[in-house]
Amino acid sequence: MRKKTLVYDDHMSKDINIKEYFDVLRDRFWLIFIITILMGALGYTYSQMNSTSLYQTSTRIILGSGEQDMNTLMVMIKDPIIMSEVQKNIGMEGSPEGLASRIQVSRIDESQVVLISVTDTDPERAAQIANTTASVYKSKIVEILNYEQVQLLSEASVNPVSISGNQNRPIYIAILFGLITGVGLAYLLDSIDGAVKSRKEIEDILDIPVLGEISYMNRRNSVTKKAKKGSNNMEVRGESVGVKQN
């Protein structure tokens, strides 16, 4: 069986020069910065237009009933009759079903304590809905089922902390995407740039060693040095000229 021999091109086995990569980032920093700022601004705009903060609060009531009637009494809390009366007392618009979708009713540890939780975009309105629901339910359940064993345990308070999570996540994602895009574009522009930028590139292209380099000369400094040199020569000549006396 014949063994295959792999031949590597010298140009493909170049050592990674970290300084060259750093120089590309330094030279194209303005491009990376602008793209990152633009993407961050777009992320901020998207976040402000599409994100909605939600707030939740709850009130507790006690239902003095047995296990057989507990589920029925809990279901009645979100009944359209109760919800319509709550809307009337608060002055809310919309359907009773829409209001009921903001309310969650749960039982705490299989006890007679029932938790009425309300989620809304306004923390003060959420507390108002929860407290009004408990109050209306206590009065209406007497008329509907002739049930008087409802006690208000604790009122809902205003909860200013949003439960929507991190609203700035789209901004962070946009900034990260802009940074990656800017860096990628910087290296792309550098790869298609045909200018020779380093001594190594000259040696690779011409296949000959570079013996020396001509350093960059600042023209302004050169002109200043020449002017100073000329003024010094004039001073020396002026000192050497004497006055001939008879």
Disulfide bonds with the S-S distance in Angstrom:
none
